[in-house]
Amino acid sequence: MPWRIWDNFSIGVQMQVPFLKVHGCIDRITGLPSFSRRLIDAFIHVFQNSRFLLHAFGKLRRLALVHFQKEFVLQQFLARQGTCRQCGTCCNLLFTCPMLTRHGGCITYGKCRPQACKAFPIDQRDIDEIILSNGQCGFYFTGEPFDCNRITGRF
């Protein structure tokens, strides 16, 4: 029985050979194999019509800022005004946070939240990302960020 599957497969492949030869000629003319061309077109279509790259870049940017640019995050924290609405939109930007409850509340809010969550939104780009996700953040930024050297006493 299994050999019949292979027989059907080989018949299908033999029937497609002239079709592949035509594509091979086109590929030689264009210089790019049709499979690669279709794959690239598919990736472009996916990333043009989704916010995946924007959210992925935002997550990586926030992670790097929180751990490696602490003074910048502090300056932005001092320039930030408003309060958290606890709507959970920021918890669903790239993927749903495992600490988010069914009702949209955070289990760790006020207890032991990760640094990236405590600092969100770091700057106006984060608020713009929320707006693109049809959300409304309770925080906003006005004017220039404060100079943290003034507050900590360093010159």
DOVO-501620 format. One record per residue (C-alpha): residue number from 1; residue in one letter; x, y, z. Coordinates in nm, 2 decimals, always signed. Each point is the difference from the previous one (the first is absolute). Example, Ala and Ser with C-alpha at 12.3 -4.5 7.8 and 13.67 -1.06 7.14 Angstrom:
// residues 2
<site n="1" res="a" c1="+1.23" c2="-0.45" c3="+0.78"/>
<site n="2" res="s" c1="+0.14" c2="+0.34" c3="-0.07"/>
//
This chain:
// residues 155
<site n="1" res="m" c1="+0.00" c2="+0.00" c3="+0.00"/>
<site n="2" res="p" c1="+0.27" c2="+0.26" c3="+0.09"/>
<site n="3" res="w" c1="+0.16" c2="-0.04" c3="-0.35"/>
<site n="4" res="r" c1="-0.32" c2="+0.12" c3="-0.16"/>
<site n="5" res="i" c1="+0.03" c2="+0.33" c3="+0.18"/>
<site n="6" res="w" c1="+0.35" c2="+0.04" c3="-0.15"/>
<site n="7" res="d" c1="-0.12" c2="-0.11" c3="-0.34"/>
<site n="8" res="n" c1="-0.27" c2="+0.28" c3="+0.01"/>
<site n="9" res="f" c1="+0.26" c2="+0.24" c3="+0.12"/>
<site n="10" res="s" c1="+0.25" c2="-0.08" c3="-0.27"/>
<site n="11" res="i" c1="-0.28" c2="+0.02" c3="-0.27"/>
<site n="12" res="g" c1="-0.09" c2="+0.35" c3="+0.14"/>
<site n="13" res="v" c1="+0.37" c2="+0.11" c3="-0.01"/>
<site n="14" res="q" c1="+0.04" c2="-0.13" c3="-0.36"/>
<site n="15" res="m" c1="-0.31" c2="+0.19" c3="-0.11"/>
<site n="16" res="q" c1="+0.14" c2="+0.32" c3="+0.15"/>
<site n="17" res="v" c1="+0.35" c2="-0.02" c3="-0.17"/>
<site n="18" res="p" c1="-0.10" c2="+0.20" c3="-0.31"/>
<site n="19" res="f" c1="-0.15" c2="+0.26" c3="+0.23"/>
<site n="20" res="l" c1="+0.32" c2="+0.02" c3="+0.20"/>
<site n="21" res="k" c1="+0.21" c2="+0.03" c3="-0.32"/>
<site n="22" res="v" c1="-0.20" c2="+0.31" c3="-0.10"/>
<site n="23" res="h" c1="+0.06" c2="+0.15" c3="+0.35"/>
<site n="24" res="g" c1="+0.37" c2="-0.09" c3="-0.03"/>
<site n="25" res="c" c1="+0.03" c2="+0.20" c3="-0.32"/>
<site n="26" res="i" c1="-0.18" c2="+0.30" c3="+0.16"/>
<site n="27" res="d" c1="+0.23" c2="-0.03" c3="+0.31"/>
<site n="28" res="r" c1="+0.31" c2="+0.01" c3="-0.22"/>
<site n="29" res="i" c1="-0.13" c2="+0.31" c3="-0.17"/>
<site n="30" res="t" c1="-0.09" c2="+0.18" c3="+0.31"/>
<site n="31" res="g" c1="+0.29" c2="-0.13" c3="+0.21"/>
<site n="32" res="l" c1="-0.22" c2="-0.09" c3="+0.30"/>
<site n="33" res="p" c1="-0.16" c2="-0.34" c3="+0.05"/>
<site n="34" res="s" c1="-0.38" c2="+0.01" c3="+0.00"/>
<site n="35" res="f" c1="-0.02" c2="-0.17" c3="+0.34"/>
<site n="36" res="s" c1="+0.22" c2="+0.26" c3="+0.15"/>
<site n="37" res="r" c1="-0.19" c2="+0.28" c3="-0.17"/>
<site n="38" res="r" c1="-0.33" c2="-0.14" c3="+0.13"/>
<site n="39" res="l" c1="+0.14" c2="-0.04" c3="+0.35"/>
<site n="40" res="i" c1="+0.13" c2="+0.36" c3="+0.00"/>
<site n="41" res="d" c1="-0.33" c2="+0.13" c3="-0.13"/>
<site n="42" res="a" c1="-0.18" c2="-0.19" c3="+0.28"/>
<site n="43" res="f" c1="+0.22" c2="+0.15" c3="+0.27"/>
<site n="44" res="i" c1="-0.04" c2="+0.35" c3="-0.14"/>
<site n="45" res="h" c1="-0.38" c2="-0.05" c3="+0.00"/>
<site n="46" res="v" c1="-0.01" c2="-0.13" c3="+0.35"/>
<site n="47" res="f" c1="+0.21" c2="+0.27" c3="+0.15"/>
<site n="48" res="q" c1="-0.16" c2="+0.28" c3="-0.20"/>
<site n="49" res="n" c1="-0.35" c2="-0.10" c3="+0.12"/>
<site n="50" res="s" c1="+0.08" c2="-0.06" c3="+0.36"/>
<site n="51" res="r" c1="+0.15" c2="+0.18" c3="+0.30"/>
<site n="52" res="f" c1="+0.22" c2="-0.29" c3="+0.09"/>
<site n="53" res="l" c1="+0.34" c2="+0.17" c3="-0.07"/>
<site n="54" res="l" c1="-0.11" c2="+0.32" c3="+0.17"/>
<site n="55" res="h" c1="-0.10" c2="-0.18" c3="+0.32"/>
<site n="56" res="a" c1="+0.30" c2="-0.23" c3="-0.01"/>
<site n="57" res="f" c1="+0.24" c2="+0.30" c3="-0.04"/>
<site n="58" res="g" c1="-0.19" c2="+0.18" c3="+0.27"/>
<site n="59" res="k" c1="+0.04" c2="-0.29" c3="+0.25"/>
<site n="60" res="l" c1="+0.37" c2="-0.03" c3="-0.08"/>
<site n="61" res="r" c1="+0.05" c2="+0.38" c3="+0.03"/>
<site n="62" res="r" c1="-0.17" c2="+0.02" c3="+0.33"/>
<site n="63" res="l" c1="+0.19" c2="-0.30" c3="+0.14"/>
<site n="64" res="a" c1="+0.34" c2="+0.15" c3="-0.11"/>
<site n="65" res="l" c1="-0.09" c2="+0.34" c3="+0.14"/>
<site n="66" res="v" c1="-0.12" c2="-0.13" c3="+0.34"/>
<site n="67" res="h" c1="+0.31" c2="-0.21" c3="+0.05"/>
<site n="68" res="f" c1="+0.27" c2="+0.21" c3="-0.17"/>
<site n="69" res="q" c1="-0.12" c2="+0.36" c3="-0.02"/>
<site n="70" res="k" c1="-0.13" c2="+0.05" c3="+0.36"/>
<site n="71" res="e" c1="+0.07" c2="+0.37" c3="+0.01"/>
<site n="72" res="f" c1="-0.20" c2="+0.06" c3="-0.32"/>
<site n="73" res="v" c1="-0.29" c2="-0.20" c3="+0.15"/>
<site n="74" res="l" c1="+0.02" c2="+0.21" c3="+0.32"/>
<site n="75" res="q" c1="-0.01" c2="+0.32" c3="-0.21"/>
<site n="76" res="q" c1="-0.30" c2="-0.12" c3="-0.19"/>
<site n="77" res="f" c1="-0.17" c2="-0.11" c3="+0.33"/>
<site n="78" res="l" c1="+0.04" c2="+0.35" c3="+0.14"/>
<site n="79" res="a" c1="-0.15" c2="+0.15" c3="-0.32"/>
<site n="80" res="r" c1="-0.29" c2="-0.24" c3="-0.01"/>
<site n="81" res="q" c1="-0.34" c2="+0.11" c3="+0.14"/>
<site n="82" res="g" c1="-0.33" c2="-0.17" c3="+0.06"/>
<site n="83" res="t" c1="-0.09" c2="-0.34" c3="+0.14"/>
<site n="84" res="c" c1="-0.03" c2="-0.36" c3="-0.11"/>
<site n="85" res="r" c1="-0.36" c2="-0.08" c3="-0.11"/>
<site n="86" res="q" c1="+0.07" c2="-0.38" c3="+0.05"/>
<site n="87" res="c" c1="-0.17" c2="-0.08" c3="-0.33"/>
<site n="88" res="g" c1="+0.26" c2="-0.27" c3="-0.09"/>
<site n="89" res="t" c1="+0.07" c2="+0.14" c3="-0.35"/>
<site n="90" res="c" c1="+0.37" c2="+0.02" c3="+0.07"/>
<site n="91" res="c" c1="-0.01" c2="-0.36" c3="+0.12"/>
<site n="92" res="n" c1="-0.13" c2="-0.12" c3="-0.34"/>
<site n="93" res="l" c1="+0.24" c2="+0.18" c3="-0.24"/>
<site n="94" res="l" c1="+0.19" c2="-0.29" c3="-0.15"/>
<site n="95" res="f" c1="-0.14" c2="-0.29" c3="+0.20"/>
<site n="96" res="t" c1="-0.22" c2="-0.02" c3="+0.30"/>
<site n="97" res="c" c1="+0.18" c2="+0.03" c3="+0.33"/>
<site n="98" res="p" c1="-0.03" c2="-0.32" c3="+0.21"/>
<site n="99" res="m" c1="-0.07" c2="+0.22" c3="+0.31"/>
<site n="100" res="l" c1="-0.31" c2="+0.15" c3="-0.16"/>
<site n="101" res="t" c1="-0.33" c2="-0.14" c3="+0.14"/>
<site n="102" res="r" c1="-0.31" c2="-0.07" c3="-0.21"/>
<site n="103" res="h" c1="-0.15" c2="+0.33" c3="+0.12"/>
<site n="104" res="g" c1="+0.30" c2="+0.20" c3="-0.12"/>
<site n="105" res="g" c1="+0.16" c2="+0.06" c3="+0.34"/>
<site n="106" res="c" c1="+0.36" c2="-0.07" c3="+0.08"/>
<site n="107" res="i" c1="+0.07" c2="-0.26" c3="+0.27"/>
<site n="108" res="t" c1="+0.34" c2="+0.16" c3="+0.09"/>
<site n="109" res="y" c1="-0.11" c2="+0.37" c3="-0.02"/>
<site n="110" res="g" c1="+0.13" c2="+0.18" c3="+0.31"/>
<site n="111" res="k" c1="+0.19" c2="-0.31" c3="+0.12"/>
<site n="112" res="c" c1="+0.29" c2="-0.12" c3="-0.21"/>
<site n="113" res="r" c1="-0.04" c2="+0.12" c3="-0.36"/>
<site n="114" res="p" c1="+0.29" c2="-0.03" c3="-0.25"/>
<site n="115" res="q" c1="+0.20" c2="+0.32" c3="-0.05"/>
<site n="116" res="a" c1="-0.13" c2="+0.04" c3="-0.36"/>
<site n="117" res="c" c1="-0.36" c2="+0.00" c3="+0.13"/>
<site n="118" res="k" c1="+0.07" c2="+0.25" c3="+0.28"/>
<site n="119" res="a" c1="+0.17" c2="+0.24" c3="-0.25"/>
<site n="120" res="f" c1="-0.27" c2="-0.03" c3="-0.27"/>
<site n="121" res="p" c1="-0.05" c2="+0.24" c3="-0.19"/>
<site n="122" res="i" c1="+0.36" c2="+0.11" c3="-0.02"/>
<site n="123" res="d" c1="-0.06" c2="+0.26" c3="-0.26"/>
<site n="124" res="q" c1="-0.25" c2="+0.13" c3="-0.26"/>
<site n="125" res="r" c1="+0.08" c2="-0.29" c3="-0.24"/>
<site n="126" res="d" c1="-0.16" c2="-0.24" c3="+0.25"/>
<site n="127" res="i" c1="-0.31" c2="+0.21" c3="+0.03"/>
<site n="128" res="d" c1="-0.02" c2="+0.01" c3="-0.39"/>
<site n="129" res="e" c1="+0.03" c2="-0.38" c3="+0.00"/>
<site n="130" res="i" c1="-0.30" c2="-0.02" c3="+0.24"/>
<site n="131" res="i" c1="-0.20" c2="+0.23" c3="-0.22"/>
<site n="132" res="l" c1="+0.08" c2="-0.22" c3="-0.31"/>
<site n="133" res="s" c1="-0.14" c2="-0.29" c3="+0.20"/>
<site n="134" res="n" c1="-0.33" c2="+0.19" c3="+0.05"/>
<site n="135" res="g" c1="+0.08" c2="+0.07" c3="+0.36"/>
<site n="136" res="q" c1="+0.02" c2="+0.32" c3="+0.21"/>
<site n="137" res="c" c1="+0.28" c2="+0.03" c3="+0.25"/>
<site n="138" res="g" c1="-0.06" c2="+0.20" c3="+0.32"/>
<site n="139" res="f" c1="+0.36" c2="+0.14" c3="-0.01"/>
<site n="140" res="y" c1="+0.12" c2="+0.29" c3="-0.22"/>
<site n="141" res="f" c1="+0.32" c2="+0.19" c3="-0.05"/>
<site n="142" res="t" c1="+0.02" c2="+0.38" c3="+0.01"/>
<site n="143" res="g" c1="+0.30" c2="+0.22" c3="-0.10"/>
<site n="144" res="e" c1="+0.36" c2="-0.11" c3="+0.03"/>
<site n="145" res="p" c1="+0.11" c2="-0.28" c3="+0.23"/>
<site n="146" res="f" c1="+0.15" c2="+0.10" c3="+0.33"/>
<site n="147" res="d" c1="+0.37" c2="-0.01" c3="+0.06"/>
<site n="148" res="c" c1="+0.06" c2="-0.27" c3="+0.25"/>
<site n="149" res="n" c1="+0.34" c2="+0.15" c3="+0.09"/>
<site n="150" res="r" c1="-0.19" c2="+0.30" c3="+0.16"/>
<site n="151" res="i" c1="-0.19" c2="-0.23" c3="+0.23"/>
<site n="152" res="t" c1="+0.27" c2="-0.25" c3="+0.09"/>
<site n="153" res="g" c1="+0.25" c2="+0.28" c3="+0.06"/>
<site n="154" res="r" c1="+0.25" c2="-0.11" c3="-0.26"/>
<site n="155" res="f" c1="+0.15" c2="+0.26" c3="-0.24"/>
//
